[in-house]
C-alpha cells in the first residue's frame, strides 16, 4: 500500500501562488507515476498534471493550467509538489494527489491523451484551494 498526504492548500487572492505538497509513504516503489487532480463542488474530478518519476522526464499538464503550474518530485523525501502561479477564480477546488505504478508506455499514453482517474490506485484525502477575486 501507498499512503499519500497532501498539504499546502489555503486561500489566496486571484493572481497569487500556492505550492501543494504530497508526501508518499509505504511501498513507494509502486508509485512511479504521480498526478494531481482537482474537484470542485458539483463537478467531475479533473486531471491537472502528471509526472512519471520512473525516468524519461515525462510530464503532462491540462490545458486549464498549462503555463501556470509546475509539478516536481523530491526523490529523497518521496514528495511531489504542485506549484501553482497566477491563480484564477476558476481554480478553487479540492486538490487530490494520486499515485500508481505505470510502464513507460502507459506514462507516454497519459502525456498524449491526458489523465484518467481510473488509472490511479492510491489517493490522498485532498487539500482545499480557495481563490478570492
C-alpha angles and dihedrals in degrees: 000000000000122000120206125195121186127202140162101072121135146124122301137164121256109278092031130116139238134183116211121200131203118193115200125203137168120041094002091166084077092059108067090139120062130182143173122224130180135204127193121197111285093007135106119258106267128206111237107176143339141203129193104211092185090087140272092089093255116175136163132197127190114240089244092066103025111131092016103064136054127192119205138171133217105205095189092057099030089234130141121203133201113200109197120191133178091024115204133207088252093060100075112116144111105284118213131195116217134186141186142152115262138173118239089254091055091047090051088053090056091050090051102040106020136244127320116191090212090068092067125083103185129053138180126223094254137243123239122239120193125184123194125199 
